[in-house]
Amino acid sequence: MSREFDIVVFGATGFVGELTATYLADSAPTGTRIALAGRSESKLAAVRDRLGSRAADWPLIVADADRPSTLDEMVARTQVVCTTVGPYLKYGEPLVTAAASAGTDYVDLTGEVPFVRYSIDKAGETAAATGARIVHACGFDSVPSDLGAYLVFRQAQQDGAGTLGKTTMVVQSMRGGASGGTVDSVRVIAEQAREPDTRRVLLNPQALSSGPNEMVHADLRSEPSDAAIVRASTIDPSLRGTCAPFFMSSFNTRIVRRSNSLLDYGPDFRYGEVMAVGGVPVVSAIASAAVAGGLGIGMGLMALRPTRALLDRVLPKPGTGPSEKARDKGHFTTQTFTTTSSGRRYRSEMVAQGDPGYKATAVMLGESALALALDRDKLPDRSGVLTPAVAMGDVLVDRLNAAGFKVGVKEL
């Protein structure tokens, strides 16, 4: 409370940054001290004007990722910095180190494994020493994944049902547009994957499962494949058909495995993610093969400079996104299945209205920032480079339910 602000939204003039600021203006409790930050004071003022009367007095802070001193000044003024400025591999490194040094809690929307690995190595020890919570992946990547596994773990613990074994998140339904920021992150990762060191991080299923400068070198075969086509009944007997690869599993699974490394879900815990494409065996098998092939071709095209230049002409640009009407029509449902060491089966579920990458993500990011700023006495006593489940756990579950999500767990 000695800080001037509870939350600073950095990148408020960007598309998702303004959506997050709008959510906070509508939903933050009266008296929450919020400021908007970005490179242009005039653009920040225009955003504030669009937010309405509740944000009329929010201060504006001029800060730039290319000027680290401005970041140092910004984080020193707030309890929490909430950043949407990506790609994080290009723009995020100075801010995460500044927040760690200042003991300032930090939330972002990164979907970039190498950036989180950088954060662990360069800011992990400092954040642990200063008490800062550095919490990555607080949007659709990877809150549903992370809380889904956390909920079945917590319930199994409470029931005395043993530790977790094979655990799989199934995206049961989803409607939404591709984020320009996410596409830009894929561009950066595709470019950096040409470097052997980065490629080794991307291909390591346990790339984020260790402390600073001690990365576990795990074989790809040690965890479920991120590109696998899976018979649904092998996930849980209640499921039918064939499941396709989920396009964000290569990031989400690393976040969940980091949570496991910090919370210990059990020695036999193995985690994967897939996407439901129907329950009819033949139809779902064909659809799964088509999805898997399309993902492989898409990533291959993004990795080649000539074809990437062609894709850039049609893919969403950074700072752009779907209309409000389209965002309102979006939705997602995820379910996470597990079988414990005692043979008991559990399923957690998260259901939300709104485009997963935009409207729903603004809720998840906004509530994550509010949890860190306003619920500090309820949070686990942990610091360092954390995940949503490890940093906020039940507090974030309760906040999302209060915000209109449906988040729960039950035994099958």
Secondary structure, DSSP 8 states (H G I E B T S, - for coil): --SSEEEEEETTTSHHHHHHHHHHHHHS-TT--EEEEES-HHHHHHHHHHH-GGGTT--EEE-BTTBHHHHHHHHTTEEEEEE----HHHHTHHHHHHHHHHT-EEE-----HHHHHHHHHHHHHHHHHHT-EEE---BTTBHHHHHHHHHHHHHHHHHT---EEEEEEEEEEEE----HHHHHHHHHHHHHTTSHHHHHHHH-TTTTSS-TT------GGGS--TT--EEGGGT-TT--SEEEE-TTHHHHHHHHHHHHHHH---TT-EEEEEEE--S-HHHHHHHHHHHHHHHHHHHHHHHSHHHHHHHHTTS--TT----HHHHHH-EEEEEEEEEETTS-EEEEEEEEES-TTTHHHHHHHHHHHHHHHH-TTTS-S--EEE-HHHHTHHHHHHHHHHTT-EEEEEE-
